Amino acid sequence: MRSSYLPRNLPLEARLSIAVALVVALALAGIGLLVVARVHDRVASEGRASLLRTLDAASPALAQGRVPRVPGTRLAWLEAGAAGGDATLIAAARAGRASELGTVAEVRAGTRRLLAVSRAPQHVERDLLLIEAEGLAPIGLVLVLVGVRLFERAGRRHRKQLETIVVAAQRIGDGERDVALVPSRSEVGRVAGSLEQLANGLRDLDRERGLYVSQVSHDLRNPLAVIGTYASVLRRGERSRPRAAKLQTIEDEVSRLAVMVDDLLALGRTHALALHMHRAPADVRALAHEAVAAARARSGRTRVLLLAPAHPVTAVVDAQRLRQALDNLLDNAVRHARGEVRVELIQESPHELVLRVEDDGPGIDRLLLPRLFDAFAHGTDRVAGSGVGLSTVRAVAEAHGGGVSVGVGRGEGARFTLRLPLTPAGTISP
């Protein structure tokens, strides 16, 4: 079972500060034990030396059988069966437990044992302990404060690095691959280096997947074209209406598959846009007019409106890719609209251009929103479409250094917002 003595919701600096405080406290406790042992040794040594001096001074009297009175000290003499002096010391000495009374000093005068025991060394030991504590407390306090400060700074630095890694991981999860981190030899630095390697590996994987999808899609176009052509020829020469209807169904399905293959081919190319983008100054207003005109030609009864500035809007873009993204947004809006699609071109700031495509349809399924711009994503309505159009839009927008988002339009309809910088997009920095 995993246990934690520190609450997990505490900031990293607080946990490190508590940890260093505990470490310093344990270190101080160890130092205190050493000091106590040192004090005991000093007390014993000084007490023994003092007792020896006292015993030397009292030896002549003890040798004559007299016991002088010395404050704080027990004196006694023992010889054969005779003894004199402090009765407690005499009993303890005969039982071999004189050391239990305190610090013991002993000398011999002929056959007579002369003993002295310090009866009250506690005050000396207490005074020495107080002196040691008074000198140790400021040092310990300074050590604790310095340790907490150092660990707080280290914790703040590590937290900043970890927050950068978290943001980078979120961006990778959102599909971004151009993530630059600074690896180092520390644990956090190694995590950053591993995350950057993961982003580079995912970018290479996306590129390889795109090239593979592009190649497969290209290989499928020729047989589909042959099947569609033969179905069309057979249908025109067929006199039986049921068989002609079946051939028409084959032709329609082949056409639908051809559209899906074209979308797959475009999607495969957009996964390596950094290698295929050809930016140049272009009039985005003119591109929007062309895309809207093409959408009107295939929209049937759905009206397609354009709101754009009267003057040209120039930006450095890949005109072909941007037109592809606009066509995909318009196709999606026309498929879901009840009667009207509105396109709006706005320059919201000197550095950003905004294209909005809005429909008056039923809106987007909330369950689909998290993966709306993923390839092959479909809602519950299963409206006809390959499921790669919006994925292509996102790839084109991000390749230009911009982005695409979705919101609620008029009524319950959907509103897609495509944002593009008016200057060339360089390497996207984290």
C-alpha positions in Angstrom: 0.0 0.0 0.0 1.4 3.4 -1.0 1.4 6.0 1.7 2.2 9.7 1.8 3.0 11.8 4.8 2.6 15.1 2.9 -0.8 16.2 1.4 -0.7 16.0 -2.3 -2.5 19.2 -2.8 0.3 21.2 -1.2 2.5 23.2 -3.6 5.8 21.7 -4.5 7.8 24.4 -2.7 5.8 23.8 0.5 6.4 20.1 0.4 10.1 20.6 -0.3 10.3 23.1 2.5 8.6 20.7 5.0 10.9 18.0 3.8 14.1 20.1 4.3 12.8 21.3 7.7 12.4 17.6 8.8 15.8 16.7 7.5 17.4 19.7 9.3 15.4 18.8 12.5 16.7 15.2 12.3 20.3 16.6 11.8 19.9 18.9 14.8 18.6 16.0 16.9 21.6 13.9 15.9 23.9 16.9 16.8 22.1 17.3 20.1 22.7 13.7 21.0 26.4 14.1 20.2 26.4 17.2 22.4 24.7 15.4 25.3 27.2 12.6 25.1 30.0 15.1 25.0 28.6 17.0 28.0 28.3 13.7 29.9 31.9 12.9 29.2 33.0 16.4 30.2 31.0 16.3 33.4 32.4 12.8 34.3 35.9 13.9 33.5 35.7 17.1 35.5 33.9 15.4 38.3 36.5 12.7 38.5 39.4 15.2 38.5 37.7 17.3 41.2 37.0 14.2 43.3 40.6 13.1 43.1 41.7 16.5 44.3 39.2 16.3 47.1 40.3 12.8 48.0 43.9 13.8 48.0 43.2 16.6 50.4 41.1 14.4 52.6 43.5 11.3 52.5 45.6 12.2 55.6 42.5 12.5 57.8 40.9 9.4 56.3 44.2 7.5 56.9 43.8 8.4 60.6 40.2 7.2 60.7 38.7 10.7 60.6 36.2 11.7 58.0 36.2 15.5 57.1 33.0 17.1 55.9 33.1 18.2 52.2 29.8 19.7 50.8 28.4 17.7 47.9 30.8 14.8 48.4 30.5 11.4 50.2 33.7 10.2 51.9 34.5 6.8 53.4 37.3 4.4 54.2 37.3 0.6 54.2 39.9 -1.8 55.7 39.2 -5.5 56.2 36.1 -5.6 58.3 36.4 -2.0 59.5 34.9 1.1 57.8 34.1 4.7 58.5 32.4 7.6 56.9 29.2 7.8 54.8 27.2 4.7 55.5 25.5 4.7 52.1 28.8 4.8 50.4 30.2 2.1 52.6 27.2 -0.2 51.8 27.4 0.5 48.1 31.2 -0.1 48.0 30.9 -3.4 49.8 28.1 -4.4 47.3 30.2 -3.2 44.4 27.6 -0.6 43.4 29.4 2.6 44.4 29.2 4.0 40.8 25.4 4.1 41.1 25.8 7.0 43.6 27.6 9.2 41.2 31.2 9.8 40.0 33.6 7.7 42.0 37.2 8.3 42.9 39.3 5.8 44.9 42.9 5.7 46.2 44.7 3.3 48.6 46.6 4.2 51.6 48.4 1.0 52.5 45.7 -1.6 53.0 43.0 1.0 53.5 40.6 2.0 50.6 39.8 5.7 50.5 36.6 6.4 48.5 34.9 9.7 47.4 31.6 10.1 45.5 30.2 13.3 44.1 26.6 13.4 45.4 25.2 16.3 43.3 26.7 16.6 39.8 23.3 17.3 38.2 23.6 21.1 38.5 26.9 21.0 36.7 25.5 18.9 33.9 22.4 21.1 33.6 24.5 24.3 33.4 26.7 22.7 30.7 23.7 21.6 28.7 22.2 25.1 28.9 25.4 26.6 27.6 25.6 24.1 24.7 21.8 24.7 23.8 22.2 28.4 23.8 25.0 28.1 21.3 23.3 25.4 19.2 19.8 27.0 18.9 20.9 30.0 16.7 22.9 27.8 14.5 20.0 25.4 14.0 17.6 28.2 13.3 19.9 29.7 10.6 20.4 26.2 9.1 16.6 25.7 8.9 15.9 29.1 7.4 18.7 28.7 4.8 17.6 25.2 3.9 14.0 26.2 3.5 14.9 29.2 1.3 17.2 27.1 -0.9 14.6 24.4 -1.3 11.9 27.0 -2.0 13.9 28.4 -4.8 14.7 25.0 -6.2 11.0 24.0 -5.9 9.9 27.2 -7.7 12.3 26.5 -10.5 11.3 22.8 -10.8 7.6 23.8 -10.7 8.1 26.2 -13.6 9.8 23.5 -15.6 7.1 21.0 -14.8 4.4 23.5 -15.9 6.2 24.0 -19.2 6.2 20.2 -19.7 2.5 20.0 -18.8 1.7 22.7 -21.4 3.8 21.0 -24.0 2.1 17.6 -23.3 -1.3 19.2 -23.6 -0.2 20.7 -27.0 1.0 17.4 -28.2 -2.3 15.8 -27.1 -4.1 18.5 -29.1 -2.2 17.4 -32.2 0.7 20.0 -32.2 4.1 18.5 -33.0 6.4 21.6 -33.1 7.3 21.5 -29.4 10.8 22.8 -28.2 11.9 22.0 -24.7 15.3 22.4 -23.0 16.6 19.0 -21.9 19.2 18.7 -19.1 20.8 16.1 -16.8 18.3 16.5 -14.0 15.2 14.3 -13.7 12.9 17.1 -15.0 15.3 17.8 -17.8 15.3 14.1 -18.8 11.5 14.2 -18.9 11.6 17.3 -21.1 14.0 15.6 -23.5 11.9 12.5 -23.6 8.8 14.5 -24.3 10.5 16.4 -27.1 11.7 13.1 -28.6 8.1 11.9 -28.4 6.8 15.0 -30.3 9.5 14.5 -33.0 8.6 10.8 -33.3 4.8 11.6 -33.6 5.6 14.3 -36.2 7.6 11.7 -38.3 4.8 9.2 -37.8 2.2 11.7 -39.0 4.3 12.5 -42.0 4.8 8.8 -42.9 1.1 8.1 -42.3 0.2 11.0 -44.6 2.5 9.8 -47.3 1.1 6.3 -47.0 -2.5 7.4 -47.2 -1.6 9.6 -50.2 0.0 6.8 -52.0 -2.9 4.4 -51.4 -5.4 7.0 -52.4 -3.5 7.7 -55.6 -3.4 4.0 -56.4 -7.2 3.7 -55.9 -8.1 6.5 -58.3 -7.3 4.6 -61.5 -9.4 1.4 -60.9 -12.3 3.6 -59.6 -12.2 5.7 -62.8 -12.2 2.6 -64.9 -15.2 1.1 -63.0 -17.1 4.4 -63.3 -16.5 4.7 -67.0 -17.6 1.2 -67.8 -20.7 1.5 -65.6 -21.6 4.8 -67.4 -21.1 3.1 -70.9 -23.1 0.1 -69.9 -25.9 2.2 -68.5 -26.3 4.3 -71.7 -26.6 1.2 -73.9 -28.9 -0.7 -71.5 -32.6 -1.0 -72.5 -33.8 -2.6 -69.4 -34.7 0.0 -66.8 -34.1 -2.1 -63.7 -30.6 -3.0 -65.0 -30.0 0.6 -65.9 -31.0 1.7 -62.4 -28.6 -0.8 -60.9 -25.8 0.5 -63.2 -26.7 4.0 -62.1 -26.4 2.9 -58.5 -22.9 1.5 -59.2 -22.0 4.7 -61.0 -23.2 6.9 -58.1 -21.3 4.8 -55.5 -18.2 4.9 -57.5 -18.5 8.7 -57.7 -18.9 8.8 -53.9 -15.9 6.6 -53.4 -13.9 8.8 -55.8 -14.8 11.9 -53.7 -13.6 10.0 -50.6 -10.4 9.0 -52.3 -9.8 12.6 -53.3 -10.3 13.7 -49.7 -7.9 11.0 -48.5 -5.4 12.2 -51.0 -5.7 15.7 -49.8 -5.5 14.7 -46.2 -2.4 12.7 -46.7 -0.7 15.7 -48.3 -1.7 18.0 -45.5 0.2 15.9 -42.9 3.4 17.1 -44.3 2.4 20.7 -45.1 5.6 22.1 -43.7 7.3 20.6 -46.7 4.6 21.4 -49.3 3.5 24.9 -48.3 4.1 27.5 -50.9 3.3 30.9 -49.4 3.0 34.1 -51.5 1.1 37.3 -51.2 -2.5 36.7 -52.2 -5.9 38.5 -52.1 -7.9 36.5 -49.5 -11.0 38.5 -50.5 -10.8 37.2 -54.1 -10.2 33.6 -52.8 -13.3 33.9 -50.7 -15.4 35.2 -53.7 -14.2 32.3 -55.8 -15.0 29.7 -53.1 -18.5 31.2 -52.5 -19.2 31.3 -56.2 -18.3 27.6 -56.5 -20.4 26.7 -53.4 -23.4 28.5 -54.9 -23.1 26.4 -58.0 -23.5 23.2 -56.1 -25.7 24.3 -53.2 -29.1 23.9 -54.8 -31.7 25.9 -52.9 -29.4 26.8 -50.1 -28.3 30.5 -50.2 -24.6 31.3 -49.8 -23.9 34.8 -48.7 -20.5 36.6 -48.4 -19.7 39.6 -46.2 -16.3 41.0 -47.0 -14.5 44.3 -47.2 -14.8 46.4 -50.3 -11.0 46.6 -50.7 -8.6 43.7 -51.3 -7.2 41.9 -48.2 -3.7 40.7 -48.9 -2.0 38.0 -46.8 1.0 35.8 -47.3 -0.6 32.4 -47.7 -0.7 29.2 -49.8 -3.6 30.2 -52.0 -4.3 26.6 -53.1 -4.4 25.2 -49.6 -6.5 28.1 -48.3 -9.0 27.6 -51.1 -9.1 23.9 -50.2 -9.9 24.7 -46.6 -12.6 27.2 -47.6 -14.2 24.7 -49.9 -14.3 22.1 -47.2 -15.9 24.5 -44.7 -18.5 25.5 -47.3 -19.3 22.0 -48.3 -19.8 21.1 -44.7 -22.0 24.1 -44.1 -24.1 23.5 -47.2 -24.7 19.8 -46.3 -26.1 20.8 -42.8 -27.8 24.1 -43.6 -31.6 24.4 -43.7 -31.6 27.3 -46.1 -28.7 29.7 -45.7 -24.9 29.8 -45.3 -23.1 33.0 -44.4 -19.4 33.6 -45.0 -17.7 36.6 -43.3 -14.2 37.9 -43.9 -12.9 40.3 -41.1 -9.5 41.8 -40.3 -9.8 41.9 -36.5 -6.3 43.3 -35.9 -3.3 44.5 -38.0 -1.8 41.0 -37.6 -4.7 38.6 -37.9 -7.3 37.7 -40.5 -10.6 35.9 -39.6 -12.8 33.9 -41.8 -16.2 32.7 -40.4 -18.5 30.2 -42.1 -21.9 29.9 -40.4 -25.0 27.8 -41.2 -28.5 27.7 -39.9 -28.6 23.9 -39.5 -29.3 21.7 -36.4 -25.8 22.3 -34.9 -23.1 19.9 -33.9 -23.5 16.9 -31.6 -21.9 17.7 -28.3 -20.4 14.2 -28.1 -18.6 14.9 -31.4 -17.0 18.3 -30.4 -13.8 16.8 -28.7 -12.9 14.9 -31.9 -14.6 17.2 -34.5 -11.4 18.0 -36.3 -10.0 14.4 -36.2 -9.9 12.5 -39.4 -13.0 10.3 -40.2 -15.0 11.9 -37.4 -18.8 11.5 -37.9 -21.8 12.7 -35.9 -24.8 10.6 -35.1 -26.7 12.1 -38.1 -24.2 10.4 -40.5 -24.7 13.1 -43.1 -22.9 12.2 -46.4 -19.2 13.0 -46.2 -15.8 11.4 -45.9 -15.0 12.7 -42.5 -11.6 14.2 -43.5 -12.7 17.7 -44.6 -12.5 19.4 -41.2 -9.2 17.6 -40.4 -7.8 19.1 -43.6 -9.1 22.5 -42.5 -7.2 22.3 -39.2 -4.0 21.1 -40.9 -4.1 24.0 -43.3 -4.8 26.5 -40.6 -2.0 25.3 -38.3 0.4 25.1 -41.2 -0.2 28.8 -41.7 0.5 29.5 -38.0 -3.2 30.0 -37.2 -6.1 27.8 -36.0 -9.7 26.9 -36.4 -12.5 26.7 -33.8 -16.2 26.0 -33.7 -19.0 27.7 -31.9 -22.8 28.2 -32.0 -24.1 30.4 -34.9 -27.5 31.7 -35.5 -30.2 29.7 -33.8 -28.7 26.3 -33.3 -26.4 26.3 -36.3 -22.6 25.9 -36.3 -20.1 28.7 -36.7 -16.5 27.8 -37.8 -13.8 30.4 -37.3 -10.6 30.2 -39.2 -7.8 32.6 -38.0 -4.8 33.3 -40.1 -1.8 35.6 -39.5 -1.2 38.3 -42.1 2.6 37.5 -42.1 4.4 34.3 -42.9 4.2 31.8 -40.1 7.6 30.7 -38.8 8.4 27.9 -36.5 5.8 27.7 -33.9 7.6 28.2 -30.6 6.3 26.6 -27.4 
